[in-house]
Amino acid sequence: VQLVESGGGLVQPGGSLRLSCAASGFTFSRYFMRWYRQAPGKERELVAGIGSSGIAINYADSVKGRFTISRDIAKSTVYLQMNSLKPEDTVVYYCNTRDRSEYWGQGTQVTVSS
């Protein structure tokens, strides 16, 4: 299983970014996918999850109405569209899936600053 995130970077407050997570090594269409984020010294926070059917299941309260999770089965990729970004969204974002084991990408840094 391999998960590779991309799309992070520096953006001004109020701006947008789209994160991508390219998945390989498993049957992507069958797996629930998640985005987490983690600030230094804090636990990883679940940001959003999406089921195998493509229906978004949950969002953290802190991102509801601003972030949208989606997936492209043909590309084995899960996305996180982030709008109206705030400085407190400045953290590392991780892609995740699990079966009997937990799988993580390497993370992508998002920095929201003027």
C-alpha positions, 0 to 999 in steps of 0.5 A: 500500500502506498499513499502519496500526498501532494498539493500543499504549499503557502497560501494567503488567508481566505485562499484555496488549495486542493490536496491530492492523495494518489493511492496504489497497492490495494483495491482503492474503490473498496476502501474508506479514505481519510484525511488527517492533519497534525500540528506540532505537539498535538495528536492527529485530527481527523479532517474528513472521510469518504466511503467507497461509494464516494459519499462523504461521511464526516467532517471535523467541525472546524472545517465544515462548510470550507473543506470538501473531500472527494475521490476519483476511482479511475485515478485511485486518488482522493482529494481535499478541496480547502477553501476559505483557509485560515492561519489555524489550518497551517499544519501537515495533512496526511492521507490514511486508509486501513484494513488490518493495518494502518496506512499513512502517506508522508504528509504535505505541509499547508501554510496559511499566512499573509 
